[in-house]
Amino acid sequence: MTDFIARDLEHGSHPFIVMVEGMDFSGKTTLAQNIRSELEHKNYRVKLLHDPKGSLHAILIWETILTIKKQGGNPATEFFLFLAARNELIHQEALTGEVDVVIFDRFIFSTVAYQLAGNPEVWALFLKIHRTFSGLMPDVCIYCDIDFDTFDRRSKHRMKKDLFDYMDKNQFKATQTAYEQLLSLKWCPCIRMRDIQYDLAQVVEKIVGLLET
């Protein structure tokens, strides 16, 4: 499978890609915002994008995804819509303007873990499709871990929810297992966090080390 993440673009011809991944309520967004602030303090030009809703067209596709999911649409349709939303986000936002680092608050691992958790035989095909359209693969994954009880407790305090926030323990475990399997394949370097307890300076130091390699 590692053959599918070989880059189509020459090193330095695109931004350094950081993806912050993990289950809902695991601290991804807070961590991504903190990393952006620290990198900007070090004079890097940084974009923080929220996948899959970080561009105008991606938002329109997201609304379609929610409608189809509510109506019991086919999972394959949902998957391809997520792929389309990400493609719009990449070409409308990630690859525009002068930027050194793009941080994705969720990226390709989320599609695999949420939409393809039970179909590992097609994971490599998904990455090949993604790369073919975007030419963009992650340079590092920061994975935020969380247990189900914490997830459940935090989800009850979110006022505005969508259908992806409602997850029982079996769904949670299946998605989390898919994430663990992805990380074990070592498609890119990974930094693991546990329930937003981390040394931010150390995380940023590791990112900068990879960025400057």
PyMOL commands that set and color helices and strands:
alter all, ss='L'
color gray80, all
select helices_A, chain A and resi 2-5+28-41+56-70+75-94+108-115+120-134+148-155+163-165+169-184+200-211
alter helices_A, ss='H'
color red, helices_A
select strands_A, chain A and resi 16-22+46-50+101-105+140-145+190-194
alter strands_A, ss='S'
color yellow, strands_A
deselect
rebuild
show_as cartoon
